[in-house]
Amino acid sequence: MDQPPPEKPTRETDRDRNGDAAELSSGEGQTIEFEQLDPTRTLIFHRFTTTDSGDACGPTDESEAGTDNDSAAHSESRLVQITPANSHRSVPTARPTQIQTRQRQQARRGDPVLNGLVLLATVMAIFATARFVLPSIVEEIRYAQHRGQLRAEFEVAGEGLRNVSLDTLSQAYQMVTAAAGPSVVHIDVHRIAHQSVIHPLIPGAPSMPISDQGSGVIVDVEGYLLTNRHVIAGGDEITVTLSDGRKTLATVVGSDSLTDLAVLKIEASDLMPIPWGDSERIRVGSPVWAIGSPFGLDRTVTFGILSGKHRVVRASDRYQDFMQSDVAVNPGNSGGPLVDARGTLIGINTAIVGDTYQGVSFSIPSTVAKKIYLQLRESGQIDRGWLGVSLAEVPEERLRDHNHRVRGAMIVALADDHSGAAKAGLLPGDIVKTVDTIQIRDVDHLMQVIGNSMAGTGIQLSILRDDEQLDFNVSLGHHPDLNRNR
């Protein structure tokens, strides 16, 4: 009988199934046959590859372990641990390209010292580049951000202006003028001077009145109005022109040379007084309006902002406490009102820097003007209070507050034993911190607060003595030189 043809060898033989032997394919048409060994044993397989220059290397024959060592230069040994889990897997063999790749990798590693130097040089080059390039990049980024912010603001402003009606803003300005304008008056002052009108050599030349002018503001429906003292000083006849065109004569109720304020009285009906505002509450940067008669142009309105507060213009006169603004004020505006956005009186325009307006003007605060007005209206004169002390600035070593703008004032001497300060128990070396809860900034400020208080007024002083804060009640006396100023 014919014998059946033998089965072709497979990757796994019968012996492998029975656990006696196993075959693994080399992946190149060759079969490696080995016996099933103990899983803990290690088998070493050698693959020999012949490489001839100029000839492509194809698959080579493999032999089992134990071949001579002459072919070891072209072989690669692989250790394979046969375990039950991988006993039926193919054993990979290394290709010539893999061997060459590993050789190249080993060649690339080179000397570690050289590699370190190269790395250090690379890092230094990066730092040098960053040192010179990074600032320009950062500057360019900041410029781009700023430019983007400007463009964003430009677009937002353009959109906002399209949505905001400027007519509304204009109407607000007009309403401020309408609220304060009827209270403003024009003042003409006539002074008699014997001057010739034809020629100084002609005898009997008649005298002529020299006219001066200014502004004022009505503060009471009974006909009382405020103006500057220098406007009406030496006047023989004062004529007031109301906002409706009426003209009337005015009499002087009283004046104060230290604050440059004067109170006039007119006899007229249907007057519209301006409401008092609070100059202490208005903040720097707030919009303000000045109304007056610059160069005789009555009912002139100018607009600006409040530029500063508590200014001393004349160093010889420490009783002045001006507000500064950039409202256009010229000769003829003196005595007119400075009003806020509510149309209330916050100041009396009184001074400028130079002969004409240069962007800086000054006004008397309404808190000072109101005190002087009430005192002049009541008695026709100012009887200023007197503390009876000699003052000096607080030295730096005695300052206790972090805010050096509020330094207080130091008492260096007492006038006599009968002064209000001596009777209250104040001593030289005391530092006055507050007067009736008003924080004292410096010596000038204390003189202004005391000077604007009338004689006989009781005040409360908070002083610092030997790092201890004490309170004293002081009754102000009569100033020996500054009271009864007309």
C-alpha positions as CSV (number, residue, x, y, z in Angstrom):
1,M,0.0,0.0,0.0
2,D,1.0,3.4,-0.6
3,Q,2.1,5.3,2.4
4,P,0.3,8.6,3.0
5,P,2.5,11.6,2.3
6,P,4.3,13.0,5.3
7,E,2.8,16.1,6.8
8,K,4.7,19.3,6.3
9,P,6.5,20.6,9.3
10,T,4.7,23.3,11.1
11,R,5.7,25.8,13.7
12,E,4.5,23.5,16.3
13,T,5.3,19.8,16.1
14,D,3.7,16.8,17.8
15,R,6.5,16.7,20.2
16,D,5.9,20.2,21.1
17,R,2.3,19.4,21.8
18,N,3.4,16.5,24.0
19,G,5.9,18.6,25.8
20,D,9.0,16.7,24.4
21,A,10.3,19.2,21.8
22,A,9.5,22.5,20.2
23,E,10.2,24.3,17.0
24,L,10.5,28.1,16.4
25,S,10.7,29.8,13.1
26,S,13.4,32.3,12.6
27,G,11.2,34.5,10.4
28,E,13.5,33.8,7.3
29,G,12.4,30.4,6.3
30,Q,14.6,28.5,8.8
31,T,13.4,26.5,11.6
32,I,15.1,26.1,14.9
33,E,14.3,22.9,16.7
34,F,14.9,22.5,20.4
35,E,13.8,20.3,23.2
36,Q,11.3,21.3,25.8
37,L,13.4,22.2,28.7
38,D,12.8,23.2,32.2
39,P,11.3,26.7,32.3
40,T,14.1,28.0,34.4
41,R,16.8,27.1,32.0
42,T,18.3,29.6,29.5
43,L,19.1,28.7,25.9
44,I,21.5,30.7,23.8
45,F,21.0,31.0,20.1
46,H,23.6,32.3,17.7
47,R,22.9,33.7,14.3
48,F,25.7,34.0,11.9
49,T,25.5,36.6,9.1
50,T,28.1,37.0,6.4
51,T,28.5,40.5,5.1
52,D,30.5,41.1,2.0
53,S,31.4,44.6,0.8
54,G,29.4,45.6,-2.1
55,D,27.0,42.6,-1.8
56,A,23.6,42.8,-0.3
57,C,23.1,40.5,2.7
58,G,20.3,38.1,2.4
59,P,19.0,35.5,4.8
60,T,21.8,33.3,6.3
61,D,21.8,29.9,7.8
62,E,21.5,29.5,11.5
63,S,23.2,26.9,13.5
64,E,22.7,25.8,17.1
65,A,24.9,26.8,20.0
66,G,28.3,25.4,20.0
67,T,29.7,26.7,16.6
68,D,33.3,27.8,16.4
69,N,34.2,31.3,17.5
70,D,35.7,32.5,14.1
71,S,32.2,33.8,13.0
72,A,31.6,35.6,16.3
73,A,32.5,39.0,14.8
74,H,29.4,38.8,12.5
75,S,27.0,37.3,15.0
76,E,24.7,38.5,17.7
77,S,23.9,36.5,20.7
78,R,20.5,36.7,22.2
79,L,19.5,35.2,25.5
80,V,16.1,33.8,25.6
81,Q,14.5,32.5,28.7
82,I,12.0,29.9,27.8
83,T,9.1,29.8,30.1
84,P,5.7,28.2,29.7
85,A,4.2,31.5,28.8
86,N,6.5,32.1,25.8
87,S,7.6,28.6,24.9
88,H,5.5,28.7,21.7
89,R,6.5,32.1,20.5
90,S,8.9,32.9,17.7
91,V,12.4,33.9,18.7
92,P,13.3,37.2,17.0
93,T,16.7,37.5,15.4
94,A,18.6,40.7,14.8
95,R,19.0,42.0,11.3
96,P,22.3,43.6,10.1
97,T,20.6,47.0,9.9
98,Q,19.8,46.9,13.6
99,I,23.4,46.1,14.5
100,Q,24.6,49.0,12.3
101,T,22.1,51.3,14.0
102,R,23.3,50.4,17.4
103,Q,26.9,51.0,16.4
104,R,26.0,54.4,15.0
105,Q,24.2,55.2,18.3
106,Q,27.3,54.2,20.3
107,A,29.5,56.3,17.9
108,R,27.2,59.3,18.4
109,R,27.5,59.2,22.2
110,G,31.1,60.2,22.0
111,D,33.0,61.7,24.8
112,P,30.8,62.8,27.8
113,V,33.0,65.8,28.5
114,L,32.7,67.0,25.0
115,N,28.9,66.5,25.1
116,G,28.8,68.6,28.4
117,L,30.8,71.4,26.9
118,V,28.5,71.5,23.9
119,L,25.5,71.6,26.2
120,L,27.0,74.4,28.2
121,A,27.8,76.4,25.1
122,T,24.2,75.9,23.8
123,V,22.7,77.1,27.1
124,M,25.0,80.2,27.1
125,A,24.0,80.9,23.6
126,I,20.4,80.7,24.5
127,F,20.9,83.1,27.5
128,A,22.9,85.5,25.3
129,T,20.1,85.5,22.7
130,A,17.5,86.0,25.4
131,R,19.5,88.9,26.9
132,F,19.5,90.9,23.6
133,V,16.4,89.7,21.9
134,L,13.9,89.3,24.8
135,P,13.8,93.0,25.8
136,S,12.8,94.0,22.3
137,I,10.2,91.3,22.2
138,V,8.8,92.4,25.5
139,E,8.8,96.0,24.4
140,E,7.0,95.1,21.2
141,I,4.4,93.2,23.2
142,R,3.8,96.1,25.6
143,Y,3.6,98.5,22.7
144,A,1.1,96.2,21.0
145,Q,-0.9,96.0,24.2
146,H,-0.9,99.8,24.7
147,R,-1.8,100.3,21.1
148,G,-4.6,97.8,21.5
149,Q,-5.8,99.5,24.6
150,L,-5.8,102.9,22.8
151,R,-7.7,101.4,19.9
152,A,-10.2,99.8,22.3
153,E,-10.7,103.2,24.1
154,F,-11.0,104.9,20.8
155,E,-13.7,102.5,19.6
156,V,-15.6,102.7,22.9
157,A,-15.4,106.5,23.0
158,G,-16.7,106.7,19.5
159,E,-19.6,104.4,20.3
160,G,-20.3,106.3,23.5
161,L,-20.4,109.6,21.8
162,R,-22.9,108.3,19.3
163,N,-25.1,107.2,22.2
164,V,-24.7,110.3,24.3
165,S,-26.5,113.5,23.5
166,L,-24.2,116.5,23.8
167,D,-27.4,118.6,23.8
168,T,-28.1,117.2,27.3
169,L,-24.7,118.3,28.6
170,S,-25.1,121.7,27.0
171,Q,-28.5,122.0,28.7
172,A,-27.0,121.2,32.0
173,Y,-24.5,124.0,31.6
174,Q,-27.2,126.4,30.6
175,M,-29.3,125.4,33.7
176,V,-26.4,126.2,36.0
177,T,-26.1,129.6,34.4
178,A,-29.8,130.2,34.7
179,A,-29.8,129.2,38.4
180,A,-26.9,131.5,39.4
181,G,-27.1,134.2,36.8
182,P,-30.0,136.3,38.2
183,S,-28.1,136.7,41.6
184,V,-25.0,138.3,40.0
185,V,-24.8,142.1,39.8
186,H,-22.5,144.6,38.2
187,I,-20.9,147.2,40.4
188,D,-19.7,150.7,39.3
189,V,-17.6,152.6,41.9
190,H,-17.1,156.4,41.4
191,R,-14.2,158.2,43.1
192,I,-13.9,161.9,43.0
193,A,-10.4,163.0,41.8
194,H,-9.3,166.5,41.0
195,Q,-7.9,166.1,37.5
196,S,-7.9,168.4,34.6
197,V,-9.8,167.4,31.5
198,I,-8.4,170.0,29.1
199,H,-4.8,170.8,30.0
200,P,-2.8,170.9,33.3
201,L,-1.8,174.6,32.6
202,I,-5.4,175.8,32.3
203,P,-6.6,177.1,35.6
204,G,-10.0,176.1,36.9
205,A,-10.2,172.7,35.2
206,P,-13.3,170.9,36.6
207,S,-13.0,167.7,38.5
208,M,-14.1,164.4,37.0
209,P,-15.1,161.2,38.7
210,I,-12.9,158.2,38.1
211,S,-14.9,155.0,37.7
212,D,-13.9,151.5,38.7
213,Q,-16.0,148.4,38.4
214,G,-16.4,144.9,39.6
215,S,-19.0,142.2,40.4
216,G,-21.1,141.1,43.3
217,V,-23.6,138.4,44.2
218,I,-26.9,138.7,46.1
219,V,-27.0,136.4,49.1
220,D,-30.2,137.5,50.8
221,V,-33.6,138.5,49.6
222,E,-33.5,141.6,51.8
223,G,-30.9,143.1,49.6
224,Y,-27.6,142.1,51.1
225,L,-24.8,141.2,48.7
226,L,-21.2,140.1,48.9
227,T,-18.2,141.5,46.9
228,N,-14.5,142.2,47.4
229,R,-13.3,144.9,49.6
230,H,-10.8,146.2,47.0
231,V,-13.6,146.7,44.6
232,I,-15.4,149.3,46.7
233,A,-12.5,150.6,48.7
234,G,-12.3,154.5,48.6
235,G,-15.5,154.7,46.6
236,D,-17.6,157.8,47.0
237,E,-20.6,156.4,45.2
238,I,-21.5,152.8,44.5
239,T,-24.0,151.8,41.8
240,V,-25.4,148.3,41.4
241,T,-26.9,147.0,38.2
242,L,-29.1,144.0,38.6
243,S,-29.5,141.2,36.1
244,D,-32.8,142.6,34.9
245,G,-31.2,145.9,34.1
246,R,-32.4,147.9,37.1
247,K,-29.8,150.3,38.7
248,T,-29.7,151.3,42.3
249,L,-27.3,152.8,44.8
250,A,-25.7,150.6,47.4
251,T,-24.4,151.4,50.9
252,V,-21.5,149.7,52.6
253,V,-22.5,147.6,55.6
254,G,-19.0,146.5,56.5
255,S,-15.7,145.2,55.2
256,D,-12.8,143.1,56.3
257,S,-9.3,143.8,54.9
258,L,-7.8,140.4,55.9
259,T,-10.2,138.3,53.9
260,D,-10.9,141.1,51.3
261,L,-14.6,140.8,51.7
262,A,-17.3,143.5,51.9
263,V,-21.1,143.5,52.5
264,L,-23.3,145.9,50.6
265,K,-27.0,146.7,51.0
266,I,-29.4,147.8,48.3
267,E,-33.1,148.7,48.3
268,A,-34.8,146.6,45.7
269,S,-37.7,144.2,45.4
270,D,-38.1,140.8,43.8
271,L,-34.5,139.8,44.3
272,M,-33.2,136.3,43.6
273,P,-30.4,135.4,46.1
274,I,-28.0,132.5,45.4
275,P,-28.1,129.5,47.7
276,W,-25.0,128.9,49.9
277,G,-22.8,125.9,49.0
278,D,-20.2,124.0,51.0
279,S,-16.7,124.7,49.8
280,E,-15.3,122.0,52.2
281,R,-17.2,119.2,50.5
282,I,-16.4,120.1,46.9
283,R,-13.4,118.1,45.6
284,V,-10.5,119.1,43.4
285,G,-11.4,118.3,39.8
286,S,-15.0,119.2,40.1
287,P,-16.5,121.5,37.4
288,V,-17.0,125.1,38.4
289,W,-18.4,128.3,36.8
290,A,-17.5,131.9,37.3
291,I,-20.0,134.7,36.5
292,G,-19.1,138.4,36.4
293,S,-18.3,141.5,34.4
294,P,-14.7,141.2,33.1
295,F,-13.7,144.5,31.4
296,G,-17.3,145.7,32.0
297,L,-18.8,142.8,30.0
298,D,-21.6,142.0,32.5
299,R,-23.1,138.5,32.8
300,T,-20.1,136.8,31.4
301,V,-19.9,133.1,32.2
302,T,-16.7,131.0,32.1
303,F,-16.2,127.4,32.9
304,G,-13.3,125.3,34.4
305,I,-12.4,122.9,37.1
306,L,-11.4,123.3,40.7
307,S,-7.6,123.0,40.6
308,G,-6.6,123.1,44.3
309,K,-7.7,124.2,47.8
310,H,-6.1,125.9,50.8
311,R,-3.7,128.1,48.9
312,V,-1.9,131.0,50.5
313,V,-1.2,133.6,47.8
314,R,0.4,136.4,49.9
315,A,2.9,135.1,52.4
316,S,2.6,138.2,54.6
317,D,-1.1,137.6,55.1
318,R,-1.5,134.2,56.7
319,Y,-5.3,134.6,57.2
320,Q,-6.0,134.0,53.5
321,D,-7.3,130.5,52.5
322,F,-7.9,130.5,48.7
323,M,-9.4,127.9,46.4
324,Q,-7.6,127.6,43.0
325,S,-9.3,127.1,39.7
326,D,-8.6,127.4,36.0
327,V,-11.7,129.4,35.3
328,A,-11.0,132.5,33.2
329,V,-11.1,135.5,35.7
330,N,-10.1,139.0,34.6
331,P,-10.3,142.5,36.0
332,G,-14.0,143.1,36.6
333,N,-14.7,139.5,37.7
334,S,-13.6,140.3,41.3
335,G,-16.4,139.9,43.7
336,G,-18.4,137.7,41.5
337,P,-19.5,134.1,42.5
338,L,-17.8,130.8,41.8
339,V,-20.6,128.2,41.6
340,D,-20.7,124.4,41.4
341,A,-22.7,122.0,39.3
342,R,-25.8,122.6,41.5
343,G,-25.7,126.3,41.0
344,T,-24.7,127.0,44.6
345,L,-22.2,129.6,45.9
346,I,-18.9,127.9,46.8
347,G,-16.5,130.9,46.5
348,I,-16.0,134.6,45.8
349,N,-13.6,135.3,42.9
350,T,-11.0,137.7,44.1
351,A,-7.5,137.3,42.6
352,I,-5.4,136.2,39.6
353,V,-1.7,135.8,39.0
354,G,-0.4,138.8,37.1
355,D,-2.3,141.6,35.5
356,T,-4.4,139.4,33.2
357,Y,-5.7,135.8,33.3
358,Q,-2.9,133.2,32.9
359,G,-4.7,130.0,33.7
360,V,-4.7,130.4,37.5
361,S,-7.4,132.2,39.5
362,F,-8.3,132.3,43.2
363,S,-11.5,132.6,45.1
364,I,-12.5,132.9,48.8
365,P,-14.1,129.7,50.1
366,S,-17.8,130.0,50.9
367,T,-17.3,128.6,54.4
368,V,-15.1,131.7,55.2
369,A,-17.2,134.1,53.2
370,K,-20.4,133.1,55.1
371,K,-18.8,133.6,58.5
372,I,-17.5,137.0,57.5
373,Y,-20.9,137.9,56.0
374,L,-22.9,137.0,59.1
375,Q,-20.5,138.9,61.4
376,L,-20.4,142.0,59.2
377,R,-24.2,142.0,58.8
378,E,-24.7,141.7,62.5
379,S,-22.1,144.2,63.8
380,G,-20.6,145.8,60.7
381,Q,-17.1,144.8,61.9
382,I,-15.0,141.8,62.5
383,D,-13.9,141.1,66.1
384,R,-11.4,138.3,65.5
385,G,-10.7,135.7,68.2
386,W,-7.2,135.5,69.8
387,L,-5.7,132.4,71.3
388,G,-2.7,134.2,72.8
389,V,0.2,132.0,71.7
390,S,3.3,132.1,69.6
391,L,3.4,129.3,67.0
392,A,6.1,127.3,65.1
393,E,6.1,124.4,62.7
394,V,6.3,121.0,64.2
395,P,9.9,119.5,63.9
396,E,10.3,116.3,62.0
397,E,11.4,114.3,65.1
398,R,8.1,115.1,66.9
399,L,5.8,114.0,64.1
400,R,3.8,110.9,65.1
401,D,1.4,110.5,62.2
402,H,2.3,109.0,58.8
403,N,0.4,111.7,57.0
404,H,2.9,114.6,57.1
405,R,0.5,116.9,55.3
406,V,-1.4,117.1,58.6
407,R,1.4,118.2,60.9
408,G,-0.3,120.4,63.5
409,A,1.2,123.5,65.0
410,M,3.5,123.7,68.0
411,I,3.1,126.3,70.8
412,V,6.5,127.9,71.6
413,A,5.4,130.7,74.0
414,L,2.3,132.2,75.7
415,A,1.5,135.9,75.3
416,D,0.5,136.5,78.9
417,D,-1.3,134.9,81.8
418,H,-4.6,136.4,80.8
419,S,-4.8,134.9,77.3
420,G,-7.3,132.2,76.5
421,A,-4.6,129.6,76.1
422,A,-3.0,130.4,79.4
423,K,-6.3,130.3,81.3
424,A,-7.1,126.9,79.7
425,G,-3.8,125.4,80.8
426,L,-1.8,125.1,77.5
427,L,2.0,125.0,77.8
428,P,4.9,125.7,75.5
429,G,5.8,122.6,73.6
430,D,2.2,121.5,73.2
431,I,1.3,120.5,69.6
432,V,-2.2,121.5,68.5
433,K,-3.7,118.6,66.5
434,T,-7.4,119.6,66.1
435,V,-9.7,122.6,66.7
436,D,-13.4,121.6,67.0
437,T,-12.6,118.3,65.2
438,I,-10.9,120.2,62.3
439,Q,-7.4,118.6,61.8
440,I,-4.7,121.3,61.7
441,R,-2.4,121.0,58.7
442,D,0.2,123.6,59.8
443,V,0.7,127.0,61.4
444,D,-1.1,128.9,58.7
445,H,-4.1,126.7,58.9
446,L,-4.4,127.2,62.7
447,M,-4.1,130.9,62.3
448,Q,-6.9,130.9,59.7
449,V,-9.2,128.7,61.9
450,I,-8.7,130.9,64.9
451,G,-8.8,134.1,63.0
452,N,-12.1,133.2,61.3
453,S,-13.6,132.5,64.8
454,M,-15.0,135.5,66.6
455,A,-13.9,136.8,70.0
456,G,-15.7,135.2,72.9
457,T,-16.2,132.0,70.9
458,G,-15.5,128.8,72.8
459,I,-13.5,126.2,71.0
460,Q,-12.1,122.7,71.9
461,L,-8.4,122.0,71.3
462,S,-6.9,118.5,71.1
463,I,-3.2,118.8,71.8
464,L,-0.3,116.3,72.1
465,R,1.9,116.6,75.2
466,D,4.7,114.1,75.9
467,D,3.0,111.6,73.5
468,E,-0.2,111.9,75.4
469,Q,-3.3,113.4,73.8
470,L,-5.2,115.9,76.0
471,D,-8.4,118.0,75.3
472,F,-8.9,121.6,76.5
473,N,-11.8,124.0,76.3
474,V,-10.6,127.5,75.4
475,S,-12.5,130.8,75.2
476,L,-11.0,133.1,72.6
477,G,-10.1,136.6,73.5
478,H,-10.1,139.8,71.5
479,H,-7.2,140.3,69.1
480,P,-5.3,143.4,70.1
481,D,-4.5,144.5,66.5
482,L,-6.8,142.7,64.0
483,N,-10.2,143.2,65.5
484,R,-12.6,145.9,64.4
485,N,-11.3,146.1,60.8
486,R,-13.6,148.0,58.5
